[in-house]
Amino acid sequence: MQVKSLLPILTASVALALSGTANAETLRLLTWGSYAPDNIIEMFEAKYPDIDVEVTYSNNEEMIAKLRATGGAGFDLAQPSHDRIYAAQQEFDIYKPLDLTQIDMDNMTPKLLDGVKENATIDGEVYAVPHQWGTTGLIVNKAEAPDVNKWGDLCDPAYKGKTSMRLKRTILLATAYSLGEDPFAAYADLDKYQGILDKVTDTLISCKENIKTYWQGADDLSAMMLSGEVIASESWDSTAYKLFGENPDIMFVPPESGALAWIDTFVLPRKGKADDAAYKWINFVLQPEVVKLMSASTGAIAAINGAADLLPEDKKAAVNAAFTEADINNLKFFANIPAGVEDMEGKALEKIKAATGG
């Protein structure tokens, strides 16, 4: 009789367990390396035990390509930069509008929030909100190259064989500024922009003898800077901030023409299936206590008020050493990329790679 009386209880327990498993939700996150560190995933899953986080690390080009290939399926939350939303949505229809009532925006930095909303509003619907921001400029060993402060200095014969850059679209834009052009203003006239790209291509090909190597990732560049193989390079600021803690001679230097500034965002892929979980993740990772942990992983600054104060002490010191107020005011935020521009830039990069072996 005892066994028989336990059967209904055991049956109910198994049914409840199976029900819980069936109702578990997976948040499929398409993001940048270091934007979903294990400790933060563990904290999130502890708070929301009915949500499992599945992470795919990527970059802007790959995010767009993955979502374009599936029509916006396969992921529930993605993190392209703010200039990769408008044109991609217009051309490929890979995102869906956000329900802003589900997002806690009270603590977001107004300038960054307004900037992203302006870039990512289509037919009155907002498609993105900001997460983290940072810049691309120069990383310089000031003990070895104290006078480097312009993009063009990477091609200065005085530093022959000691400089580096990454052969991606950022160096095209940087070189355009070094030539006295405004590439973003030229987006409105693609014939004019092609003329700028032609000059940039010729400049970067002629610079090849100066370049030690073309770096592929932050670890690659960091190793070369710490070893002294390279003393000046194009770089993300976060890479320079991390190295500043190991060698204070290695600093981030905003170029004279202005550092290029980006804002990584949150967007919902059009065929995502876990919107509620996605909104929970957005709100969770923008809490100050979580931002502090995230900044230790990324080295970037979150888009919330007082985020610079949440950086680890070494990175906070690196930011203060790198930027003056004038440098902040001189930032060049990436503009929305019109349809066709990435193809133009891709052809320029292929021509440079073919000529330089990059």
N, C-alpha and C positions, 0 to 999 in steps of 0.2 A: 504493500500500500504506500509505503514511503516513496518508492521509486516512481510509482504511478503519479503521486501528488506533485513530484518535482518536474514531471514532463512538461506541463503547461508553462511553468516558469522558465525552463531551459529553452523551450520553443520560442517563447516571447523574447528572451534575451538574444537568441540568435537572429530573430527577425529584426530586432532593434539594431543589432550590429550591422546586419546586411543593409538595413535602411539607411544607417548613417554613412556607410561606404557608398551607397548608390547616390546619396545626396551630396557627397563631397564634390567640391568644385575645383577645377584647375585653372589657375591664372597663368596664361602663356605670355611671358614677357619678352619682348624683342628690344634689346637695349645695348648700351655700350659696356665694354669691359670695365669692371670696378663699380658699376652703378647698381649692382644687386649683390653685395658681399654676403657671404654665408651667415655672418652674425645677424645681419638685418633680416634676412629671410627667416631665420630661426625665431627672431622676435615677432615677426609678423605672423608666422604660422602658429606661434604660441597664443597670440591674441585672437587669431581667427583659425581655430583648429579644423574648421570645415573647408578651408582653402589650402590647396597645395600650389606652390609657386614653381613654375618650370621656366628656366631662363635660357634664351638664345642670345649670345653676344654677337654684335654686328657693328656696322658703321653706316653712315648716311647712304652711300651708294647701294650697299647690300640690303639695307632695310627697304628702300624703294623697290629694288629689284625683286625681293621676296614677296612683297605685298602686291606688286604689279603682276607677278606671275600667277598669283592665286585670286586676284580681284579683291584683295583685302581679307583673305581667309588665313587661318593657321595661327593667328596670334590675337590676343585680347587687349594688349597695351603695347604701344611702341614709343620710341623716344628720338625721333629725328630732330635735327636742328631747325630753328625757326624759319630758315630760308628754304626748307625742303618740303613745305606743306602746300602752299597756295598752288603753285604750278603743277605739282604732282597730283593734287586733287582735281584740278581742272582737266588735266590730260588723262589721268588713269582711274579716277573715282575710287580711291583705295581707303578713304577715311570716312567716318561718320561724325556728325556734329556732337559736341559735348553738351551734357546737361549740367550747366554751371551751378544749379542749385545743389548738386551732389558734391561739390568741391568747396572746401574751406579756403576761401581766397583772402580772408581778413588780414592774414599776416604776410601775404605776398608783397614783394617790393613793387610799389605802384608803377614805376617807370618800366620795369621788365614785364609786368603783367599787361600793361597797356600796349607796350611795343609788340608783344607776341599776339595779342588779340587783334591789333591793327594788321599785322602780317597774315594772320590766319583766320580772317573773317571772310566768308564767301556767302553772298546772298543773305546777309544778315545773321548767319549762323557762325558760331565760334568753334573752330576745330582743334585748338591747342591752348594749353596754359604752360607757363615756364616751370622748369625744374632746377637746372643749374646753368651757370654761365661762366665764361672764361674768355681768354684771348689767345691769339697766336701772334708771336713776335719773335724776338731774338733771345737765344740763350748764349751767354758770353762768359768766358773765363776772364774776368777783369784784370787778373794778374798778368795774363798773356796777351790780351787784346783790349786794352783800356779805352781805345777810341772808337770801338765798334758801336754805332748807334743808328745805322741806316740799313735798309734792306740791301742796298747796293754794296755794302761793305763785305758781304759774303763773296763777292766777285773781285775784291781788291787783291791785286797781285802780292801785296805785303803779307797776305795770309794764305798764299797758294798751298794747296794740299792739306789745309788745316780747317776747312769749313765744310758744312754739310747742309742739306735741305731734303725735303720730302717731295717727290714728284707727284703731287696731287694739285687740285685746283687752287688751293690756298697760295701756293708759291707763284701761280700765274697772277693772281690778284695783287700779291705783295710786290711783284716785279713791276706790274703796271703802275702802282703808286710810286715806285722808285724812279720810274721814267717820267713822272710828273702828270700821269693820267689819272682819271677818276673812273675806274672800271664800272662801278655801280651806276653812275650817271649814264654811262654808255649803253646800259641794258635797254634803254628805250629806242636805240638805233643799232640794230644788230650788224649792219654794214660797218658802222663806226667801231663797234666792239671787235669785229673781225680784224680790222686794221690794227687795233691795240694788241690783239692776240698775236698777230704776225710779228710785231716789234718785240713783244715779250718772248716769243719762241726764239727769235734770232739772238736775243740777249742771253737767254738761259743756255742755248747751245754754245755760244762763245765763252760762257762761264765754266764749261765742263772741266777745263784744266785746273781750275781753282778748287774743285770739289774733291775731298777725300773719298767720300762715298755718299750715296743717297740713302738716308735712313728709312727703315720700314716701320718701326714701332718705337714706343717710348723706352723700352728696355734697351733696345739697340742703341739709341741715341745716348742714353744715360751712361752706358758702358764706355762709349767713346769719349764722352766729356770727362768722366772720372779718370780715365787712363791718360788723358791729354792728347789722344790721337786727333781729336777735334777741339778747337778752342772757340768756335762761334758757329751757330746754326740757326735756321728757322726752328721754332719750337712752340709747343703748347706751353702756356704759363705754368700749368700744374706740374709738368715735368721739371721745369726749372725750380719751382718751389720745393719739390722733394729733394733735389740735389743741393739746394742752398743749405739744408740741414746737415749735409755731409761735408760740404766744402763751401764756405761763405764767399769764396771768390767767384763761384759759379752763380750767376744772377740772371733773372729775367730782365730784358731791356726792351721797353716799348719803343719801336722804331720812330724816328723823327717824323715820319708822315702819319703815324698813328698805328697802334696795334689793331689787328682785325678781331672783332668781337663776335662771339656766337652765344646763342642761348639754346640749350637742349630742352626739349619740351615733352609733354605727355600728349599723345593722340590715341584715339580709338580706331583700330582697323575696321573697315566697313562690315566685315562678316565675323567680327569677334563675338564670342558667345558668353563672356563673363564680365559684362559691364559693371555690375555691382562690385565684384571683386577688384576690378580695375580702379574704381573710385576709392575703394578702401585703401588700396596700395598708395595712390596719389596722396591722400590725406595723411596716411601713416608716415611716409618718408619725408614729408614736409614739416613734421613736428620738430621743434628745436632740438630735443634730446636725440632724435634719430639723425637729424641733419649733422650733428656733431660727429657721429660715427661715420656717416656717409662721406663727409668732407675728409676724414682721415683716410678713407679709401680712395677717393677720386682726386683730392687736391684742388677741386673746383669749389666755387662759391655758390651756395644755394640761393634761389630766388625768393628769399624771405627776409624780412627786416632784421637787421643785426647779424646777418649770416657771417660776415667777416670775423666777428668776435667768436664764432663757433668753430673756427678753424683751429687745428692743433697749433701750439705755440710756435713751432718752427716755421710752419707755413704762414702764420700770421705775420711773423717777422719778415719772411720773404716777400709777402705782398707789400708791406710797408716800405721795404727797401727798394722795390721795383717801381711803384707808382707814385707820382705826384698828382695833385688835383688837376693840373694841366694835362697830364697823360690821360686821366679818366675822361676829361672833356674832349680829348682828341680821338677817342675810340671810333673806329670805323665798323659799325655793325653790318653784318652781312645782309644784303638786300635779297628780296624774293627773286628766285631764279626763273626767268621767263622760259617758256617752252623753246627748245632748240639750243639754248645756251650750253647745257651740259654736253651735248654732242659736239659743239664747236670746241669747247675746252678739252674734251676727250681726244679730239683729233690733234690739237696742239700738243697735248701731253705725249701722245703716241709718236709724234714727230721728234720731240725732244728725247724721248727714250731711245728711239732708233738711232739718233745721232750721238748720244752720250753713253749708250750701253747701260742706262739707268733702269 
